[in-house]
Amino acid sequence: MKLLHIDSSIAGAGSVTRDLSAEIVAVLSGAGTAEVTYRDVAAAPVSHLSGAYMAGLQGAPVDDAMRSELNAGLAAMEEFLAADVVVIGAPMYNFGIPSQLKAWIDRLAVPGKTFNYGERGPVGLCQGKKIIVASARGGIFSAGSPFAALDHQETYLQSFFGILGIADVSFVRAEGVAMGPEARAKAIAAAKEHAAKLVA
């Protein structure tokens, strides 16, 4: 099994999603049969999309600096394509995902590689992969919450990977981690319990 582990939190050692994603990967690779590739998009960010990058991707002439950027973006996509399971640490920042994670995701959306445009819209080319998202939110945004409509984090990830043809997207969620020490500890414990059941 080839496993790709992505972290995106800027919180360092205090990050809930880094803790959760590491635990998920440890359990998944515990038998020693997984080949794990790790990418920290907060510590080593992928650059944000530019007009020059998109033109180069479509075959326009580029200089050496842009060629290096194109190669880095394509390498990120190839890592993703090679993986059977992708574990993503994705905290909620201002109701969405970190911009560093969005920049990495933008490198995955390549027509002809991860999806195609058909007569009825996008057709995913990445069927068969499994995505596990370690999610953390300061407040409560899950279904039933009065703030559920503000969730542009998990809903975005579900939609994006669905467009790539990936139906197996799971979330290990710690909610309310900014609502006091007791709420934080309880949320993390519940998330870890869910993670253990999910990857069993």
C-alpha positions as CSV (number, residue, x, y, z in Angstrom):
1,M,0.0,0.0,0.0
2,K,1.2,3.5,-0.9
3,L,0.2,6.1,1.5
4,L,0.5,9.9,1.1
5,H,0.5,11.9,4.3
6,I,-0.2,15.7,4.0
7,D,-0.1,18.2,6.9
8,S,-1.1,21.8,6.5
9,S,-1.6,23.3,10.0
10,I,0.5,26.3,10.9
11,A,0.2,25.5,14.6
12,G,3.3,23.4,14.9
13,A,3.5,21.1,17.9
14,G,0.1,22.4,19.2
15,S,-1.7,21.3,16.1
16,V,-4.7,19.0,16.6
17,T,-4.7,17.9,12.9
18,R,-1.0,17.0,13.0
19,D,-1.6,14.8,16.0
20,L,-4.6,13.1,14.5
21,S,-3.1,12.6,11.0
22,A,0.1,11.2,12.5
23,E,-2.0,8.7,14.6
24,I,-4.0,7.6,11.6
25,V,-0.9,7.1,9.5
26,A,0.8,5.2,12.4
27,V,-2.1,2.8,12.6
28,L,-2.4,2.3,8.8
29,S,1.3,1.6,8.5
30,G,1.6,-0.4,11.7
31,A,2.0,-3.7,9.9
32,G,5.1,-2.3,8.1
33,T,3.6,-2.9,4.7
34,A,2.9,0.7,3.8
35,E,5.2,2.9,1.8
36,V,4.6,6.4,3.3
37,T,5.4,9.7,1.5
38,Y,5.1,12.8,3.7
39,R,4.6,16.4,2.6
40,D,4.2,19.3,4.9
41,V,2.6,22.1,2.9
42,A,2.9,24.6,5.7
43,A,6.6,24.1,6.3
44,A,7.4,23.7,2.6
45,P,4.6,25.5,0.7
46,V,3.7,24.9,-2.9
47,S,3.4,28.3,-4.6
48,H,-0.1,29.6,-5.4
49,L,-1.3,29.4,-9.0
50,S,-0.3,32.1,-11.4
51,G,-1.1,33.0,-15.0
52,A,2.4,32.0,-16.0
53,Y,2.1,28.6,-14.3
54,M,-1.2,27.9,-16.1
55,A,0.2,29.0,-19.4
56,G,3.3,26.8,-18.9
57,L,1.1,23.8,-18.0
58,Q,-0.6,24.3,-21.3
59,G,2.6,24.2,-23.2
60,A,3.7,27.9,-23.4
61,P,7.4,28.6,-23.3
62,V,8.7,29.2,-19.7
63,D,11.9,30.4,-18.1
64,D,14.1,28.2,-15.8
65,A,12.4,29.5,-12.7
66,M,8.9,28.7,-14.0
67,R,10.1,25.3,-15.3
68,S,11.2,24.5,-11.8
69,E,7.8,25.5,-10.4
70,L,6.0,23.4,-13.0
71,N,8.1,20.4,-12.2
72,A,7.4,20.9,-8.5
73,G,3.7,21.1,-9.1
74,L,3.7,18.0,-11.4
75,A,5.7,16.1,-8.8
76,A,3.0,16.9,-6.2
77,M,0.4,15.6,-8.6
78,E,2.4,12.4,-9.3
79,E,2.7,11.7,-5.6
80,F,-1.0,11.9,-5.3
81,L,-1.7,9.7,-8.3
82,A,0.7,7.1,-7.0
83,A,-1.0,6.8,-3.6
84,D,-3.6,4.3,-2.7
85,V,-4.6,6.1,0.5
86,V,-4.2,9.9,1.2
87,V,-4.3,11.1,4.8
88,I,-4.7,14.9,5.0
89,G,-4.4,17.1,8.1
90,A,-6.9,19.9,7.4
91,P,-7.8,22.4,10.1
92,M,-10.6,24.9,9.6
93,Y,-9.3,28.5,9.2
94,N,-11.9,31.2,8.8
95,F,-14.5,28.6,7.7
96,G,-12.3,27.1,5.0
97,I,-9.0,25.2,4.6
98,P,-5.5,26.7,4.9
99,S,-4.4,28.6,1.8
100,Q,-1.3,26.3,1.8
101,L,-3.5,23.3,1.5
102,K,-5.5,25.0,-1.3
103,A,-2.3,25.7,-3.2
104,W,-1.4,21.9,-3.0
105,I,-5.0,21.0,-4.1
106,D,-4.7,23.3,-7.1
107,R,-1.7,21.3,-8.3
108,L,-3.9,18.1,-8.3
109,A,-6.6,19.5,-10.6
110,V,-5.0,18.8,-14.0
111,P,-7.3,18.0,-17.0
112,G,-6.3,14.8,-18.6
113,K,-4.5,13.6,-15.5
114,T,-6.9,13.6,-12.6
115,F,-10.1,14.6,-14.4
116,N,-11.5,15.3,-17.9
117,Y,-14.3,17.5,-19.1
118,G,-17.1,15.4,-20.6
119,E,-20.4,16.4,-22.2
120,R,-22.0,16.7,-18.8
121,G,-19.2,18.3,-16.9
122,P,-16.1,17.0,-15.1
123,V,-15.3,13.3,-15.1
124,G,-12.9,12.0,-12.4
125,L,-10.0,9.8,-13.2
126,C,-8.9,8.9,-9.7
127,Q,-11.4,6.2,-8.8
128,G,-10.3,3.6,-6.2
129,K,-8.3,5.9,-3.9
130,K,-9.2,6.4,-0.2
131,I,-9.0,9.8,1.4
132,I,-9.0,10.3,5.2
133,V,-9.1,13.8,6.5
134,A,-8.0,14.7,10.0
135,S,-10.3,17.7,10.6
136,A,-10.2,20.2,13.5
137,R,-12.5,23.2,14.1
138,G,-12.5,25.7,16.9
139,G,-16.3,25.7,17.1
140,I,-19.1,23.4,16.2
141,F,-19.9,23.3,12.4
142,S,-21.2,19.8,11.8
143,A,-24.7,18.9,10.6
144,G,-27.4,20.2,13.1
145,S,-25.3,23.1,14.3
146,P,-26.7,26.6,13.7
147,F,-23.3,27.3,12.1
148,A,-23.3,24.3,9.7
149,A,-23.8,26.6,6.7
150,L,-20.4,28.1,7.4
151,D,-18.5,24.9,6.8
152,H,-16.5,25.5,3.7
153,Q,-13.7,23.2,4.9
154,E,-15.0,19.6,4.9
155,T,-17.7,20.3,2.3
156,Y,-15.1,21.7,-0.1
157,L,-12.8,18.7,0.4
158,Q,-15.7,16.3,-0.2
159,S,-16.7,18.1,-3.3
160,F,-13.2,18.5,-4.7
161,F,-12.2,14.8,-4.3
162,G,-15.6,13.8,-5.6
163,I,-14.9,15.7,-8.8
164,L,-11.7,13.7,-9.2
165,G,-13.8,10.5,-9.0
166,I,-13.0,9.6,-5.4
167,A,-16.1,8.4,-3.5
168,D,-14.3,7.1,-0.4
169,V,-13.7,10.3,1.6
170,S,-13.8,10.0,5.4
171,F,-13.4,12.6,8.1
172,V,-11.9,12.2,11.6
173,R,-13.2,15.3,13.2
174,A,-12.3,17.2,16.4
175,E,-14.8,20.0,16.9
176,G,-15.0,22.7,19.5
177,V,-11.2,22.6,20.3
178,A,-11.2,26.4,21.0
179,M,-14.1,26.1,23.5
180,G,-12.0,25.5,26.6
181,P,-9.5,22.8,27.8
182,E,-12.1,20.3,28.7
183,A,-13.9,20.6,25.4
184,R,-10.6,20.4,23.5
185,A,-9.5,17.2,25.4
186,K,-13.0,15.6,24.9
187,A,-13.0,16.4,21.2
188,I,-9.5,15.0,20.6
189,A,-10.3,11.8,22.5
190,A,-13.5,11.3,20.5
191,A,-11.7,11.9,17.2
192,K,-8.9,9.4,18.1
193,E,-11.6,6.8,19.1
194,H,-13.3,7.4,15.7
195,A,-9.9,7.1,13.9
196,A,-9.1,3.8,15.6
197,K,-12.5,2.4,14.4
198,L,-12.2,3.8,11.0
199,V,-8.8,2.3,10.2
200,A,-9.4,-1.0,12.0
